[in-house]
Amino acid sequence: MKTALTLVLFTFTLSLTAISQEKTFPIDGIVLDKSGQPLVGASVFCQNTTVGTLSKSDGSFHLRLANGGYDLVISYTGYETQVMRIGKDHKADDTLRVQLKELDKSLEQAVVTGSAEVADGWEKYGQFFFDNFIGTTPNAAQCTLDNKEVLKFYFYKKRNKLRVKATEPLTVTNNALGYRIRYQLDSFVYDYTGNVGSYTGYPLFENLDGSPDQQQTWKQNRLFSYSGSRLHFIRSWYDSTLNDEGFILELADSGSNRMRRVEDPYDPKLYSRDSGDVEINIQGRLRISYTSQAPDKKYLTLNKYPLTTAAQISALDIANGFVIEENGYFYDQGDVSNLGYWAWKKLAELLPYDYLPE
């Protein structure tokens, strides 16, 4: 039986100095059970940010967010996690009423009973999980998974698949970027037949305390990780600064793998702005070259690319376009897959939406 989710949550608010130049909006709500009774101490956070809190004795919560888009995650021990998309259009006087459903323990037990749990899972698959979840970049070497004991590993021989679950949120300390990440792992699956892996979940960031020298190092490392990242790219497209930032776009011709350069990424057929949001009307494979920073030598060696390669090359497989909000959040993210350099840069390189390069 799955251990109920317990999230020892830090109460975060955005630093006023960090958002002094930004417009903000409030989010107020109440967390209830099925009968309408308040749930005290439910965790409420915006995933991939440093912003979160716990519900009070009456189930209420309050957050203040910089303009943009967010996935608001509400979870409580023994209840199903609920996720809702919110943005600056949320009305200040509109109190969210969130009713959580209890977990179906019988179904959970059936899944565990009928699965092939690996008794010594960490010994067999721990490093593999670390490499495919946290990464193999230089920053990953400075990350620690602080509660690996909450992981459970399941291997399905007939399907040649590995599945990993966590009974509690994972705690990852990133000593390279100066973050502690509470990651509520939803799923991790790796198909050995096709050598394809994927994971989903909800990260919450906490800034680490450090000496002035450490803070300066983290500041430099964060900027280096941000440069050329997907977050950097998405924000640059929103701001119409792709060329200035060093991004070159190519789009696959319909029905072929032939790539052609996108001469005008702001062509109204591809790019439109409405009420502050930007809609990208593209389907298929989009290749992105970042020319302002060379790729890491380790990545080139692993993939047997020439060490003289000058640009970071990534790609997005886009199912049906997407909408960008001003903080770099976009939706629907489930319709967009990373390939190339961005796929190599995993949790160890991730920055929260409220990160702002100086």
PAPARO-402248 format. One record per residue (C-alpha): residue in one letter; x, y, z. Coordinates in Angstrom, 1 decimal, m for minus. Example, Ala and Ser with C-alpha at 12.3 -4.5 7.8 and 13.67 -1.06 7.14 Angstrom:
<rs>
<r rest="a" px="12.3" py="m4.5" pz="7.8"/>
<r rest="s" px="13.7" py="m1.1" pz="7.1"/>
</rs>
This chain:
<rs>
<r rest="m" px="0.0" py="0.0" pz="0.0"/>
<r rest="k" px="1.3" py="3.4" pz="m1.0"/>
<r rest="t" px="2.4" py="5.6" pz="1.9"/>
<r rest="a" px="0.2" py="8.7" pz="2.0"/>
<r rest="l" px="1.8" py="11.9" pz="0.8"/>
<r rest="t" px="3.3" py="14.0" pz="3.5"/>
<r rest="l" px="4.9" py="17.3" pz="2.4"/>
<r rest="v" px="6.9" py="19.1" pz="5.0"/>
<r rest="l" px="6.6" py="22.4" pz="3.3"/>
<r rest="f" px="8.5" py="25.6" pz="3.8"/>
<r rest="t" px="6.2" py="28.7" pz="3.7"/>
<r rest="f" px="7.4" py="30.7" pz="0.8"/>
<r rest="t" px="6.6" py="34.1" pz="m0.6"/>
<r rest="l" px="8.2" py="35.9" pz="m3.4"/>
<r rest="s" px="10.9" py="38.4" pz="m2.2"/>
<r rest="l" px="9.6" py="41.9" pz="m2.6"/>
<r rest="t" px="13.0" py="42.9" pz="m3.9"/>
<r rest="a" px="12.7" py="40.2" pz="m6.6"/>
<r rest="i" px="9.3" py="41.3" pz="m7.8"/>
<r rest="s" px="9.4" py="45.1" pz="m7.0"/>
<r rest="q" px="9.6" py="45.8" pz="m10.8"/>
<r rest="e" px="6.8" py="43.3" pz="m11.5"/>
<r rest="k" px="3.0" py="43.5" pz="m11.4"/>
<r rest="t" px="1.5" py="40.9" pz="m9.1"/>
<r rest="f" px="m1.9" py="39.3" pz="m8.4"/>
<r rest="p" px="m3.3" py="37.5" pz="m5.3"/>
<r rest="i" px="m4.6" py="34.0" pz="m5.1"/>
<r rest="d" px="m6.9" py="33.2" pz="m2.2"/>
<r rest="g" px="m8.6" py="29.8" pz="m1.6"/>
<r rest="i" px="m9.8" py="27.2" pz="0.8"/>
<r rest="v" px="m9.1" py="23.5" pz="0.8"/>
<r rest="l" px="m11.9" py="21.1" pz="1.8"/>
<r rest="d" px="m12.6" py="17.4" pz="2.0"/>
<r rest="k" px="m15.5" py="15.8" pz="0.2"/>
<r rest="s" px="m17.9" py="16.6" pz="3.0"/>
<r rest="g" px="m16.9" py="20.3" pz="3.0"/>
<r rest="q" px="m14.7" py="20.2" pz="6.1"/>
<r rest="p" px="m11.5" py="22.2" pz="6.0"/>
<r rest="l" px="m8.2" py="20.4" pz="5.5"/>
<r rest="v" px="m5.6" py="21.9" pz="7.8"/>
<r rest="g" px="m2.0" py="21.9" pz="6.7"/>
<r rest="a" px="m2.6" py="21.0" pz="3.0"/>
<r rest="s" px="0.3" py="22.0" pz="0.9"/>
<r rest="v" px="m0.5" py="24.6" pz="m1.8"/>
<r rest="f" px="2.3" py="25.7" pz="m4.2"/>
<r rest="c" px="2.9" py="26.8" pz="m7.7"/>
<r rest="q" px="5.0" py="24.1" pz="m9.3"/>
<r rest="n" px="8.4" py="25.0" pz="m10.6"/>
<r rest="t" px="8.6" py="28.2" pz="m8.4"/>
<r rest="t" px="9.7" py="29.1" pz="m4.9"/>
<r rest="v" px="6.1" py="30.1" pz="m4.0"/>
<r rest="g" px="4.0" py="27.9" pz="m1.6"/>
<r rest="t" px="2.3" py="27.8" pz="1.7"/>
<r rest="l" px="0.2" py="25.6" pz="4.0"/>
<r rest="s" px="m3.6" py="25.9" pz="4.5"/>
<r rest="k" px="m4.6" py="27.4" pz="7.9"/>
<r rest="s" px="m6.9" py="26.0" pz="10.5"/>
<r rest="d" px="m10.0" py="27.0" pz="8.5"/>
<r rest="g" px="m8.5" py="25.5" pz="5.3"/>
<r rest="s" px="m7.7" py="28.9" pz="3.8"/>
<r rest="f" px="m4.6" py="29.9" pz="2.0"/>
<r rest="h" px="m3.2" py="33.1" pz="0.4"/>
<r rest="l" px="m0.4" py="33.5" pz="m2.2"/>
<r rest="r" px="0.8" py="36.6" pz="m4.2"/>
<r rest="l" px="2.3" py="35.9" pz="m7.6"/>
<r rest="a" px="4.2" py="37.9" pz="m10.2"/>
<r rest="n" px="2.2" py="38.2" pz="m13.5"/>
<r rest="g" px="2.4" py="35.1" pz="m15.6"/>
<r rest="g" px="1.0" py="31.6" pz="m15.7"/>
<r rest="y" px="1.3" py="28.8" pz="m13.1"/>
<r rest="d" px="0.2" py="25.3" pz="m12.3"/>
<r rest="l" px="m1.2" py="25.5" pz="m8.7"/>
<r rest="v" px="m0.7" py="22.2" pz="m6.9"/>
<r rest="i" px="m2.8" py="21.2" pz="m3.9"/>
<r rest="s" px="m2.1" py="18.0" pz="m2.0"/>
<r rest="y" px="m2.8" py="16.4" pz="1.4"/>
<r rest="t" px="m2.0" py="13.1" pz="3.1"/>
<r rest="g" px="m4.3" py="10.4" pz="1.9"/>
<r rest="y" px="m6.0" py="12.5" pz="m0.8"/>
<r rest="e" px="m5.6" py="12.9" pz="m4.6"/>
<r rest="t" px="m3.4" py="15.8" pz="m5.7"/>
<r rest="q" px="m5.3" py="18.4" pz="m7.6"/>
<r rest="v" px="m3.6" py="20.7" pz="m10.2"/>
<r rest="m" px="m5.1" py="23.8" pz="m11.8"/>
<r rest="r" px="m3.8" py="26.4" pz="m14.2"/>
<r rest="i" px="m4.0" py="30.0" pz="m13.0"/>
<r rest="g" px="m2.8" py="33.3" pz="m14.4"/>
<r rest="k" px="m3.0" py="37.1" pz="m14.1"/>
<r rest="d" px="m6.6" py="37.0" pz="m15.3"/>
<r rest="h" px="m7.7" py="35.4" pz="m12.0"/>
<r rest="k" px="m10.1" py="37.8" pz="m10.2"/>
<r rest="a" px="m8.8" py="39.1" pz="m6.9"/>
<r rest="d" px="m12.2" py="38.5" pz="m5.2"/>
<r rest="d" px="m12.6" py="35.0" pz="m6.6"/>
<r rest="t" px="m11.8" py="32.6" pz="m3.8"/>
<r rest="l" px="m10.8" py="29.2" pz="m5.0"/>
<r rest="r" px="m12.8" py="26.4" pz="m3.5"/>
<r rest="v" px="m10.7" py="23.2" pz="m3.7"/>
<r rest="q" px="m12.3" py="19.9" pz="m2.7"/>
<r rest="l" px="m9.9" py="17.0" pz="m2.6"/>
<r rest="k" px="m10.9" py="13.3" pz="m3.1"/>
<r rest="e" px="m9.7" py="10.6" pz="m0.9"/>
<r rest="l" px="m7.3" py="8.1" pz="m2.5"/>
<r rest="d" px="m8.8" py="4.8" pz="m3.6"/>
<r rest="k" px="m6.7" py="2.6" pz="m1.4"/>
<r rest="s" px="m8.0" py="m0.6" pz="m2.9"/>
<r rest="l" px="m6.9" py="0.3" pz="m6.4"/>
<r rest="e" px="m3.5" py="1.4" pz="m5.1"/>
<r rest="q" px="m3.1" py="m1.9" pz="m3.3"/>
<r rest="a" px="m4.1" py="m3.9" pz="m6.4"/>
<r rest="v" px="m1.4" py="m2.0" pz="m8.4"/>
<r rest="v" px="1.3" py="m2.9" pz="m5.8"/>
<r rest="t" px="0.2" py="m6.5" pz="m5.4"/>
<r rest="g" px="0.1" py="m7.1" pz="m9.1"/>
<r rest="s" px="3.4" py="m5.5" pz="m9.9"/>
<r rest="a" px="7.0" py="m6.7" pz="m9.8"/>
<r rest="e" px="8.6" py="m4.6" pz="m7.1"/>
<r rest="v" px="12.4" py="m5.0" pz="m7.0"/>
<r rest="a" px="13.5" py="m5.7" pz="m3.4"/>
<r rest="d" px="17.0" py="m4.2" pz="m3.9"/>
<r rest="g" px="15.7" py="m1.6" pz="m6.4"/>
<r rest="w" px="18.1" py="1.2" pz="m5.4"/>
<r rest="e" px="21.2" py="m1.0" pz="m5.7"/>
<r rest="k" px="20.0" py="m2.2" pz="m9.2"/>
<r rest="y" px="18.5" py="0.9" pz="m10.6"/>
<r rest="g" px="19.4" py="3.8" pz="m8.3"/>
<r rest="q" px="22.2" py="5.3" pz="m10.4"/>
<r rest="f" px="20.1" py="4.8" pz="m13.6"/>
<r rest="f" px="17.2" py="6.7" pz="m12.0"/>
<r rest="f" px="19.5" py="9.4" pz="m10.8"/>
<r rest="d" px="21.1" py="9.9" pz="m14.3"/>
<r rest="n" px="17.7" py="10.0" pz="m16.1"/>
<r rest="f" px="15.9" py="12.2" pz="m13.5"/>
<r rest="i" px="18.6" py="14.5" pz="m12.1"/>
<r rest="g" px="21.0" py="14.2" pz="m15.0"/>
<r rest="t" px="24.6" py="13.6" pz="m16.0"/>
<r rest="t" px="25.6" py="17.3" pz="m16.5"/>
<r rest="p" px="28.5" py="18.8" pz="m14.4"/>
<r rest="n" px="25.8" py="20.4" pz="m12.2"/>
<r rest="a" px="24.3" py="17.0" pz="m11.5"/>
<r rest="a" px="27.5" py="15.9" pz="m9.9"/>
<r rest="q" px="26.9" py="18.5" pz="m7.3"/>
<r rest="c" px="23.3" py="17.3" pz="m6.5"/>
<r rest="t" px="22.3" py="14.9" pz="m3.8"/>
<r rest="l" px="19.1" py="12.9" pz="m3.5"/>
<r rest="d" px="18.5" py="13.2" pz="0.2"/>
<r rest="n" px="15.7" py="10.6" pz="0.8"/>
<r rest="k" px="16.3" py="7.8" pz="m1.7"/>
<r rest="e" px="14.6" py="5.4" pz="0.8"/>
<r rest="v" px="11.2" py="6.7" pz="m0.3"/>
<r rest="l" px="11.7" py="5.3" pz="m3.8"/>
<r rest="k" px="10.1" py="2.0" pz="m5.0"/>
<r rest="f" px="11.2" py="0.3" pz="m8.2"/>
<r rest="y" px="9.1" py="m2.0" pz="m10.4"/>
<r rest="f" px="10.4" py="m3.9" pz="m13.4"/>
<r rest="y" px="8.0" py="m5.5" pz="m15.9"/>
<r rest="k" px="9.8" py="m8.2" pz="m17.8"/>
<r rest="k" px="7.2" py="m8.8" pz="m20.5"/>
<r rest="r" px="7.1" py="m5.1" pz="m21.4"/>
<r rest="n" px="10.8" py="m4.5" pz="m20.6"/>
<r rest="k" px="9.9" py="m1.4" pz="m18.6"/>
<r rest="l" px="11.1" py="0.2" pz="m15.4"/>
<r rest="r" px="8.6" py="2.2" pz="m13.3"/>
<r rest="v" px="9.6" py="4.2" pz="m10.2"/>
<r rest="k" px="7.3" py="5.6" pz="m7.6"/>
<r rest="a" px="7.9" py="7.7" pz="m4.5"/>
<r rest="t" px="6.0" py="7.4" pz="m1.2"/>
<r rest="e" px="6.9" py="10.9" pz="m0.3"/>
<r rest="p" px="8.2" py="14.0" pz="m2.2"/>
<r rest="l" px="11.8" py="13.6" pz="m3.2"/>
<r rest="t" px="14.3" py="16.1" pz="m1.7"/>
<r rest="v" px="17.1" py="17.1" pz="m4.0"/>
<r rest="t" px="19.8" py="19.5" pz="m2.9"/>
<r rest="n" px="21.4" py="21.3" pz="m5.8"/>
<r rest="n" px="24.7" py="22.6" pz="m4.5"/>
<r rest="a" px="25.6" py="24.0" pz="m8.0"/>
<r rest="l" px="22.6" py="26.3" pz="m8.3"/>
<r rest="g" px="21.8" py="26.9" pz="m4.6"/>
<r rest="y" px="18.4" py="25.3" pz="m4.4"/>
<r rest="r" px="16.7" py="22.6" pz="m2.4"/>
<r rest="i" px="13.9" py="21.0" pz="m4.5"/>
<r rest="r" px="10.9" py="19.2" pz="m3.1"/>
<r rest="y" px="9.8" py="17.1" pz="m6.1"/>
<r rest="q" px="6.4" py="15.4" pz="m5.9"/>
<r rest="l" px="7.0" py="12.6" pz="m8.4"/>
<r rest="d" px="4.0" py="11.7" pz="m10.4"/>
<r rest="s" px="5.5" py="9.0" pz="m12.6"/>
<r rest="f" px="8.9" py="7.8" pz="m13.9"/>
<r rest="v" px="8.9" py="5.2" pz="m16.7"/>
<r rest="y" px="11.7" py="4.0" pz="m18.9"/>
<r rest="d" px="11.1" py="1.7" pz="m21.9"/>
<r rest="y" px="14.3" py="m0.3" pz="m22.5"/>
<r rest="t" px="13.1" py="m1.6" pz="m25.8"/>
<r rest="g" px="12.8" py="1.8" pz="m27.3"/>
<r rest="n" px="15.4" py="3.5" pz="m25.0"/>
<r rest="v" px="12.7" py="6.1" pz="m24.2"/>
<r rest="g" px="12.2" py="7.5" pz="m20.7"/>
<r rest="s" px="9.8" py="10.1" pz="m19.3"/>
<r rest="y" px="8.9" py="11.5" pz="m15.9"/>
<r rest="t" px="6.4" py="14.0" pz="m14.6"/>
<r rest="g" px="5.9" py="15.7" pz="m11.3"/>
<r rest="y" px="5.7" py="19.0" pz="m9.4"/>
<r rest="p" px="8.9" py="20.7" pz="m8.2"/>
<r rest="l" px="9.0" py="23.4" pz="m5.5"/>
<r rest="f" px="12.2" py="25.3" pz="m5.0"/>
<r rest="e" px="13.8" py="26.7" pz="m1.9"/>
<r rest="n" px="16.8" py="29.0" pz="m2.0"/>
<r rest="l" px="19.7" py="27.7" pz="0.1"/>
<r rest="d" px="21.5" py="29.8" pz="2.6"/>
<r rest="g" px="25.1" py="30.4" pz="1.8"/>
<r rest="s" px="28.1" py="32.7" pz="2.4"/>
<r rest="p" px="28.5" py="35.8" pz="0.1"/>
<r rest="d" px="31.0" py="33.8" pz="m2.0"/>
<r rest="q" px="28.6" py="30.9" pz="m2.4"/>
<r rest="q" px="25.8" py="33.3" pz="m3.3"/>
<r rest="q" px="28.0" py="34.8" pz="m6.0"/>
<r rest="t" px="28.9" py="31.4" pz="m7.3"/>
<r rest="w" px="25.2" py="30.3" pz="m7.4"/>
<r rest="k" px="24.3" py="33.6" pz="m9.2"/>
<r rest="q" px="26.9" py="32.9" pz="m11.9"/>
<r rest="n" px="25.9" py="29.2" pz="m12.2"/>
<r rest="r" px="22.2" py="30.1" pz="m12.5"/>
<r rest="l" px="22.9" py="32.5" pz="m15.3"/>
<r rest="f" px="25.0" py="30.0" pz="m17.1"/>
<r rest="s" px="22.3" py="27.3" pz="m16.8"/>
<r rest="y" px="19.6" py="29.8" pz="m17.9"/>
<r rest="s" px="21.5" py="30.9" pz="m21.0"/>
<r rest="g" px="20.2" py="28.9" pz="m23.9"/>
<r rest="s" px="17.7" py="26.9" pz="m21.8"/>
<r rest="r" px="14.1" py="26.3" pz="m22.8"/>
<r rest="l" px="13.0" py="28.9" pz="m20.3"/>
<r rest="h" px="15.3" py="31.4" pz="m21.9"/>
<r rest="f" px="14.1" py="30.5" pz="m25.3"/>
<r rest="i" px="10.4" py="30.7" pz="m24.5"/>
<r rest="r" px="10.8" py="34.1" pz="m22.7"/>
<r rest="s" px="12.8" py="35.4" pz="m25.7"/>
<r rest="w" px="10.0" py="34.4" pz="m28.1"/>
<r rest="y" px="7.5" py="36.1" pz="m25.9"/>
<r rest="d" px="9.6" py="39.2" pz="m25.8"/>
<r rest="s" px="10.4" py="39.1" pz="m29.5"/>
<r rest="t" px="14.2" py="39.0" pz="m28.8"/>
<r rest="l" px="15.1" py="35.7" pz="m30.3"/>
<r rest="n" px="17.7" py="37.0" pz="m32.7"/>
<r rest="d" px="19.3" py="39.3" pz="m30.1"/>
<r rest="e" px="19.6" py="36.4" pz="m27.6"/>
<r rest="g" px="21.2" py="34.1" pz="m30.1"/>
<r rest="f" px="18.4" py="31.7" pz="m31.1"/>
<r rest="i" px="18.0" py="30.4" pz="m34.7"/>
<r rest="l" px="14.8" py="28.5" pz="m35.5"/>
<r rest="e" px="14.2" py="25.8" pz="m38.2"/>
<r rest="l" px="11.0" py="24.0" pz="m38.9"/>
<r rest="a" px="10.5" py="20.6" pz="m40.5"/>
<r rest="d" px="8.7" py="20.5" pz="m43.8"/>
<r rest="s" px="5.4" py="18.7" pz="m43.6"/>
<r rest="g" px="5.8" py="15.0" pz="m44.1"/>
<r rest="s" px="9.6" py="15.1" pz="m44.2"/>
<r rest="n" px="12.7" py="15.5" pz="m42.0"/>
<r rest="r" px="14.0" py="18.4" pz="m44.1"/>
<r rest="m" px="14.5" py="21.5" pz="m42.0"/>
<r rest="r" px="14.0" py="25.0" pz="m43.3"/>
<r rest="r" px="15.0" py="28.2" pz="m41.4"/>
<r rest="v" px="12.2" py="30.3" pz="m39.9"/>
<r rest="e" px="13.2" py="33.7" pz="m41.2"/>
<r rest="d" px="10.5" py="35.5" pz="m39.3"/>
<r rest="p" px="9.4" py="33.8" pz="m36.1"/>
<r rest="y" px="7.0" py="36.7" pz="m35.5"/>
<r rest="d" px="5.1" py="36.1" pz="m38.7"/>
<r rest="p" px="1.3" py="36.5" pz="m37.9"/>
<r rest="k" px="0.8" py="33.0" pz="m39.2"/>
<r rest="l" px="3.0" py="31.6" pz="m36.5"/>
<r rest="y" px="2.9" py="34.3" pz="m33.7"/>
<r rest="s" px="0.1" py="36.3" pz="m32.4"/>
<r rest="r" px="m0.4" py="38.3" pz="m29.2"/>
<r rest="d" px="m3.7" py="38.6" pz="m27.4"/>
<r rest="s" px="m4.3" py="40.2" pz="m24.0"/>
<r rest="g" px="m0.6" py="40.0" pz="m23.2"/>
<r rest="d" px="m0.3" py="36.3" pz="m24.0"/>
<r rest="v" px="1.5" py="35.0" pz="m27.1"/>
<r rest="e" px="0.0" py="32.1" pz="m29.1"/>
<r rest="i" px="2.4" py="30.0" pz="m31.2"/>
<r rest="n" px="0.7" py="28.3" pz="m34.1"/>
<r rest="i" px="3.2" py="25.6" pz="m35.0"/>
<r rest="q" px="2.9" py="21.8" pz="m35.3"/>
<r rest="g" px="5.7" py="19.3" pz="m35.9"/>
<r rest="r" px="9.4" py="19.5" pz="m35.1"/>
<r rest="l" px="11.0" py="22.8" pz="m34.4"/>
<r rest="r" px="14.8" py="22.8" pz="m34.2"/>
<r rest="i" px="16.5" py="25.5" pz="m32.1"/>
<r rest="s" px="20.1" py="26.5" pz="m32.3"/>
<r rest="y" px="21.6" py="28.6" pz="m29.5"/>
<r rest="t" px="24.7" py="30.3" pz="m30.9"/>
<r rest="s" px="25.8" py="32.4" pz="m27.9"/>
<r rest="q" px="27.2" py="29.5" pz="m25.8"/>
<r rest="a" px="28.9" py="26.3" pz="m26.9"/>
<r rest="p" px="27.5" py="22.9" pz="m25.8"/>
<r rest="d" px="29.1" py="21.1" pz="m22.9"/>
<r rest="k" px="32.0" py="18.8" pz="m24.0"/>
<r rest="k" px="30.5" py="15.9" pz="m22.0"/>
<r rest="y" px="27.3" py="16.1" pz="m24.0"/>
<r rest="l" px="29.2" py="16.1" pz="m27.3"/>
<r rest="t" px="31.3" py="13.1" pz="m26.2"/>
<r rest="l" px="28.3" py="11.1" pz="m25.0"/>
<r rest="n" px="26.6" py="11.7" pz="m28.3"/>
<r rest="k" px="29.7" py="11.3" pz="m30.5"/>
<r rest="y" px="29.4" py="14.8" pz="m31.9"/>
<r rest="p" px="32.5" py="16.8" pz="m33.0"/>
<r rest="l" px="34.1" py="18.6" pz="m30.1"/>
<r rest="t" px="34.3" py="21.7" pz="m32.3"/>
<r rest="t" px="30.5" py="22.0" pz="m32.4"/>
<r rest="a" px="29.8" py="25.7" pz="m31.7"/>
<r rest="a" px="26.0" py="25.8" pz="m31.0"/>
<r rest="q" px="23.7" py="24.1" pz="m28.6"/>
<r rest="i" px="21.1" py="22.3" pz="m30.7"/>
<r rest="s" px="17.7" py="21.3" pz="m29.3"/>
<r rest="a" px="14.3" py="20.5" pz="m30.7"/>
<r rest="l" px="10.7" py="20.6" pz="m29.7"/>
<r rest="d" px="8.1" py="18.1" pz="m31.0"/>
<r rest="i" px="4.9" py="20.2" pz="m30.9"/>
<r rest="a" px="1.5" py="18.5" pz="m31.1"/>
<r rest="n" px="m0.8" py="21.5" pz="m31.5"/>
<r rest="g" px="0.9" py="24.8" pz="m30.8"/>
<r rest="f" px="1.0" py="26.5" pz="m27.4"/>
<r rest="v" px="0.4" py="29.7" pz="m25.5"/>
<r rest="i" px="3.2" py="31.6" pz="m23.7"/>
<r rest="e" px="2.6" py="33.8" pz="m20.6"/>
<r rest="e" px="5.0" py="36.6" pz="m19.6"/>
<r rest="n" px="7.0" py="34.6" pz="m17.0"/>
<r rest="g" px="7.9" py="31.9" pz="m19.5"/>
<r rest="y" px="5.2" py="29.5" pz="m18.5"/>
<r rest="f" px="3.4" py="27.9" pz="m21.4"/>
<r rest="y" px="0.5" py="25.6" pz="m22.0"/>
<r rest="d" px="m0.3" py="22.9" pz="m22.8"/>
<r rest="q" px="3.1" py="21.6" pz="m21.8"/>
<r rest="g" px="2.0" py="18.0" pz="m22.3"/>
<r rest="d" px="1.8" py="18.6" pz="m26.0"/>
<r rest="v" px="5.5" py="19.6" pz="m26.2"/>
<r rest="s" px="8.5" py="17.2" pz="m26.0"/>
<r rest="n" px="12.1" py="18.1" pz="m25.6"/>
<r rest="l" px="14.8" py="16.6" pz="m27.8"/>
<r rest="g" px="18.6" py="17.2" pz="m28.1"/>
<r rest="y" px="20.4" py="19.4" pz="m25.7"/>
<r rest="w" px="17.4" py="20.4" pz="m23.6"/>
<r rest="a" px="16.5" py="16.7" pz="m23.1"/>
<r rest="w" px="20.0" py="16.1" pz="m21.7"/>
<r rest="k" px="19.7" py="19.0" pz="m19.2"/>
<r rest="k" px="17.4" py="17.5" pz="m16.6"/>
<r rest="l" px="16.5" py="18.5" pz="m13.0"/>
<r rest="a" px="20.0" py="19.6" pz="m12.1"/>
<r rest="e" px="19.7" py="22.5" pz="m14.6"/>
<r rest="l" px="16.1" py="23.4" pz="m13.9"/>
<r rest="l" px="15.4" py="27.0" pz="m12.8"/>
<r rest="p" px="12.1" py="28.2" pz="m11.3"/>
<r rest="y" px="9.7" py="30.5" pz="m13.2"/>
<r rest="d" px="10.4" py="33.3" pz="m10.7"/>
<r rest="y" px="14.1" py="33.3" pz="m11.6"/>
<r rest="l" px="15.1" py="36.6" pz="m13.1"/>
<r rest="p" px="18.6" py="37.0" pz="m14.6"/>
<r rest="e" px="20.2" py="40.2" pz="m13.6"/>
</rs>
